[in-house]
Amino acid sequence: MKVLITGCNGFIAKNLVVTLKKMQNIEILCFSRENSILDLEQLISKTDFIFHLAGVNRPEDNKEFYEGNSNLTQVIINLIEKAKKHIPVLLSSSIQVGTDNDYAKSKLLSEQLVETYSKNNNISCFIYRLPNVFGKWSKPDYNSVIATWCHNIANDKEIIVHDKNTVLELVYIGDVVHAFIEHIYRSETDKLYYSINKIYHKTLGEIQKLLYTFKKSRETLLIPNIGKGFERVLYATYLSYLPEDKFSYRLKGYKDDRGAFYEILKTLDSGQLSISTSAPGVTRGNHFHNTKNEKFLVVKGQARIQLRNIYSDNIVEYNVSDKKMEVVEMIPGYTHNITNTGDIEMVLLLWANEVYDETRPDTNYLEV
């Protein structure tokens, strides 16, 4: 199937192209501002499906709204009919349709043109009145406030919040792309208007707070719950705006003759991850926890881990190394230690089920 994408250098189109390229039996045809109407005619002559994403939303002259939106839509329809083809068209429109501005009016005209084309030719078409779309590759100061804020915060620039209580209706680019692609194989339907199933309603204040939390997490190491929902996709969006020279950040650690210790990250509800190094012959630990659980994994070198129930003389011993990825649990009520038994630096990865609190460390020193 040959799929034509108009506005193929735009934010939505770039994300759509990435996904379409992974699909079998799809050939992508691109039309952008660099192409001519003759190019467009030639592309349409061999097209099976059109994603009409091209548009103008921030011109210097209001006339450009109509030239880049409704007029271009009319040209596309004229060329389809000239080629005597019946091509399904998916139009990217806006929830602004119905408001009294030239952008909204030009989008409404585009919708009406697609609707008439659909009815006159008995061909299924699909119109999406999209709310604020956000995600990677969105232009700051152009596509959305989230793009602008992510860019500014990631680059240590100020953001302006006029009313923190303003609620935005938002959709994530990944959900938009998924919804769009479904129409390539969808059977014929009389339905014309569609919407993205997953819509987020967030205040400017909520978004601002989350973005600054993401930024601050490099210092605090405390990662918010970013595994699902809006936080997950907003975090992915924020990261995409980091300058290339800021992809990395240094950890603050503790070093002495025995080795080093670094906290890597902390979570709100799933503990923290750390790393420890030990010189040959060095023993660390000799303490127990009443409630805290830790998991030890030697990722470099070799070590002996000893544990003893504090009410017993019996010592449980594990000899571990990087030759076998083996996690050893530190059991509450068992004092434990770890000794580097090799002749090179030993590196230990540690996970604890709670974030360390120096006021309540739950660490009780006792020799194994």
C-alpha positions in Angstrom: 0.0 0.0 0.0 1.3 3.4 -0.9 0.6 6.0 1.7 0.9 9.7 1.1 1.6 12.1 4.0 1.3 15.8 3.5 3.3 18.0 5.8 5.7 15.2 6.2 8.3 17.3 7.9 5.9 18.3 10.7 5.6 17.2 14.2 2.8 14.6 13.8 4.1 13.4 10.5 7.6 12.7 11.7 6.2 10.4 14.4 3.8 8.8 12.0 6.6 8.0 9.5 8.7 6.3 12.2 5.9 3.9 13.0 4.8 3.3 9.3 8.4 2.4 8.4 8.2 -0.5 10.8 5.2 -1.9 9.1 5.4 -4.4 6.2 4.0 -3.7 2.8 3.8 0.0 3.3 5.4 2.5 1.0 5.6 6.1 2.3 5.2 9.0 -0.1 6.0 12.4 1.3 4.8 15.9 0.4 6.1 19.0 2.0 6.5 22.7 1.4 9.6 22.0 -0.7 7.5 20.1 -3.2 5.4 21.6 -6.1 1.8 21.0 -7.0 3.1 19.0 -10.0 5.0 16.8 -7.4 1.7 16.4 -5.5 -0.2 15.4 -8.6 2.4 12.7 -9.4 2.3 11.4 -5.8 -1.5 11.2 -5.8 -1.5 9.3 -9.1 0.1 6.3 -7.3 -1.4 6.8 -3.8 -3.8 4.4 -2.0 -4.3 6.4 1.2 -3.7 10.0 2.2 -2.8 11.4 5.7 -3.5 15.1 5.1 -1.5 16.6 8.0 -0.1 19.7 6.3 -1.4 23.0 7.6 -0.6 26.5 8.8 -1.3 27.7 12.3 1.1 30.6 13.0 1.4 32.7 9.8 2.5 36.3 9.5 -0.6 37.0 7.3 -4.1 35.6 8.0 -4.5 34.8 4.3 -1.9 32.0 4.8 -4.4 30.2 7.0 -6.6 29.6 3.9 -3.7 29.0 1.5 -2.1 26.4 3.7 -5.3 24.8 5.0 -8.5 24.9 3.0 -7.0 25.8 -0.4 -4.5 23.0 -0.2 -7.2 20.6 0.8 -9.2 21.7 -2.3 -6.1 21.2 -4.5 -5.7 17.6 -3.1 -9.3 16.7 -3.8 -9.2 18.2 -7.3 -6.1 16.2 -8.1 -7.7 13.0 -6.7 -10.7 13.5 -8.9 -8.6 14.4 -11.9 -6.8 11.1 -11.5 -10.2 9.4 -11.3 -9.3 7.7 -8.1 -11.1 7.0 -4.9 -8.6 7.5 -2.1 -9.5 7.6 1.6 -8.4 10.8 3.2 -7.6 11.3 6.9 -7.6 15.0 7.8 -5.9 16.5 10.8 -8.2 19.2 12.0 -8.5 21.1 15.3 -10.8 21.5 18.3 -10.7 25.2 17.6 -13.2 24.7 14.8 -16.3 26.6 15.8 -14.4 29.6 17.2 -14.2 32.9 15.5 -10.7 33.1 14.2 -9.2 32.5 10.7 -7.3 29.4 11.7 -10.6 27.7 12.9 -12.5 28.9 9.8 -9.9 27.6 7.4 -9.9 24.2 9.2 -13.7 24.1 9.1 -13.6 24.8 5.3 -11.1 21.9 5.0 -13.5 19.6 6.9 -16.4 20.6 4.6 -14.4 19.9 1.5 -13.4 16.4 2.8 -17.0 15.7 3.8 -18.3 16.7 0.3 -15.6 14.6 -1.4 -16.5 11.6 0.8 -20.2 11.8 0.0 -19.9 12.5 -3.7 -17.5 9.7 -4.2 -18.8 7.2 -1.7 -15.4 6.9 -0.1 -14.6 6.6 3.6 -12.8 9.6 5.0 -11.7 10.4 8.6 -11.6 13.7 10.3 -9.9 14.3 13.7 -10.4 17.5 15.6 -7.3 17.2 17.6 -6.8 19.0 21.0 -3.3 19.9 22.1 -0.9 17.2 20.9 2.4 16.8 22.7 5.4 14.5 22.4 8.9 14.3 20.9 9.8 16.6 17.9 7.1 19.1 18.7 8.3 22.7 18.0 8.7 25.0 20.9 6.9 28.3 20.6 4.8 26.8 17.8 3.1 23.5 18.3 2.1 23.4 22.0 2.8 25.0 25.4 4.2 21.6 26.6 6.8 21.8 23.8 7.7 25.3 24.8 7.9 24.5 28.6 9.9 21.3 28.1 12.4 23.1 25.9 12.8 26.1 28.2 13.1 24.1 31.5 15.5 21.6 29.9 17.6 24.6 28.8 17.4 26.5 32.1 15.1 29.2 30.7 12.1 30.7 32.4 8.5 29.8 31.6 5.5 32.0 31.9 2.3 30.8 33.6 -0.6 33.2 33.3 -3.1 31.0 35.2 -2.1 27.8 36.9 -5.8 26.7 37.1 -6.3 26.7 33.3 -7.2 23.2 32.2 -5.7 21.8 29.0 -7.2 19.0 26.9 -4.2 16.9 25.8 -3.4 13.9 23.6 0.0 12.2 23.3 1.6 11.8 19.9 1.9 8.0 20.3 -1.8 7.7 20.8 -2.5 9.9 17.8 -0.3 7.9 15.6 -1.8 4.6 16.8 -5.3 5.9 16.1 -4.4 7.2 12.6 -2.7 4.0 11.5 -5.8 1.9 12.3 -7.7 3.6 9.5 -5.4 2.2 6.8 -7.0 -1.2 7.3 -10.4 -0.2 8.6 -13.3 -1.4 6.6 -15.6 1.2 5.0 -17.7 3.2 7.3 -20.2 6.1 7.2 -18.7 7.7 10.2 -16.7 10.8 9.4 -15.5 12.4 12.7 -13.2 10.6 15.1 -11.4 11.4 18.4 -8.4 10.0 20.2 -9.5 7.6 22.9 -7.0 8.6 25.5 -7.4 12.3 26.5 -5.7 13.9 29.5 -7.1 16.9 31.3 -4.4 18.7 33.2 -4.0 22.2 34.7 -1.0 24.4 33.7 0.0 24.2 37.4 0.1 20.4 37.4 2.2 20.3 34.2 4.6 23.0 35.5 5.1 21.1 38.8 5.8 17.8 37.1 8.3 19.3 34.6 10.2 21.0 37.4 10.1 17.7 39.4 11.7 15.9 36.4 14.4 18.5 36.2 15.1 18.5 39.9 15.3 14.6 40.0 18.8 14.8 38.7 19.8 16.5 42.0 17.5 14.7 44.4 17.7 11.4 42.5 14.0 11.0 43.4 12.0 9.8 40.4 8.3 10.4 40.4 5.9 7.7 39.3 6.6 7.7 35.6 5.7 4.1 34.7 2.3 4.8 33.4 -0.3 7.4 32.5 0.3 11.1 31.8 3.5 11.2 33.9 5.0 8.5 31.7 4.4 10.3 28.4 5.2 13.7 29.7 8.5 12.5 31.1 9.4 11.0 27.7 8.5 14.3 26.1 10.6 16.3 28.5 13.7 14.1 28.0 13.4 14.6 24.2 14.2 18.3 24.8 17.4 17.9 26.7 20.4 19.5 25.0 22.8 16.8 23.7 25.5 18.0 26.1 23.1 17.4 29.0 22.2 13.8 28.4 24.5 12.8 31.3 24.8 14.0 34.9 27.3 13.3 37.7 26.4 11.5 40.9 27.6 12.6 44.2 29.3 9.7 46.1 31.4 8.8 49.1 34.9 7.6 48.7 37.6 6.3 51.1 40.3 3.7 51.2 37.7 0.9 51.3 36.0 2.0 48.0 33.1 4.1 47.0 29.3 4.3 47.4 26.8 6.1 45.1 23.1 6.4 45.2 21.8 6.1 41.6 18.1 6.8 41.9 15.2 6.9 44.4 11.5 6.3 43.8 8.4 7.4 45.6 7.2 3.9 46.4 9.7 1.3 45.3 12.9 2.1 47.2 16.2 3.1 45.7 19.1 1.8 43.7 22.7 2.3 44.6 26.2 1.0 43.7 29.2 0.2 45.9 32.8 -0.6 45.2 35.2 -2.4 47.5 39.0 -2.8 47.3 40.4 -6.4 47.6 40.0 -7.8 51.2 37.6 -5.0 52.3 34.5 -6.0 54.3 31.4 -3.8 54.4 28.3 -4.1 56.4 28.1 -5.9 59.7 24.6 -4.5 60.4 21.0 -5.7 60.3 17.7 -4.1 59.5 14.4 -4.7 61.3 12.2 -4.0 58.3 14.3 -2.9 55.3 15.0 -5.4 52.6 18.1 -5.2 50.3 19.1 -7.1 47.3 22.8 -7.6 46.5 24.2 -8.3 43.0 27.9 -8.4 42.3 28.5 -7.1 38.8 32.3 -7.1 38.8 34.7 -9.2 40.7 33.9 -11.7 43.4 32.7 -11.6 47.0 31.6 -13.6 50.1 28.3 -12.6 51.6 27.5 -13.7 55.1 24.2 -13.5 57.0 23.4 -14.5 60.6 20.1 -14.4 62.4 20.8 -12.1 65.4 19.4 -14.7 67.7 21.6 -17.5 66.3 25.2 -18.4 65.9 24.7 -20.1 62.5 26.2 -18.2 59.6 24.8 -18.5 56.1 27.4 -17.9 53.4 27.2 -17.2 49.7 30.2 -16.9 47.4 29.2 -14.8 44.4 30.9 -13.3 41.4 30.3 -11.6 38.0 30.6 -15.1 36.4 27.0 -15.9 37.6 24.4 -13.2 38.0 23.0 -14.1 41.4 20.9 -11.9 43.7 21.2 -12.4 47.4 18.5 -11.2 49.7 19.4 -9.3 52.9 16.7 -10.7 55.3 15.3 -8.4 58.1 16.6 -9.6 61.4 19.8 -11.0 59.9 23.1 -9.2 60.3 25.1 -9.3 57.2 28.3 -8.3 55.5 30.1 -8.6 52.2 33.8 -9.1 51.6 35.8 -8.6 48.4 37.5 -12.0 48.0 39.1 -11.2 44.7 42.3 -9.4 43.7 40.5 -6.6 41.8 37.9 -4.0 42.7 34.5 -5.5 43.4 31.4 -3.6 42.2 28.1 -4.3 43.9 24.6 -3.2 42.8 22.2 -2.7 45.6 18.5 -2.2 45.7 16.6 -1.3 48.9 12.8 -1.4 49.2 12.8 2.0 50.9 14.5 5.3 50.4 17.3 5.9 52.9 16.2 8.3 55.7 19.1 9.4 57.9 16.6 10.3 60.7 15.3 6.7 60.7 18.0 4.6 59.0 16.9 1.2 60.3 20.6 0.2 60.4 21.8 -1.6 63.5 25.5 -2.4 63.7 26.3 -6.0 64.7 29.2 -8.2 63.7 28.2 -11.3 61.8 
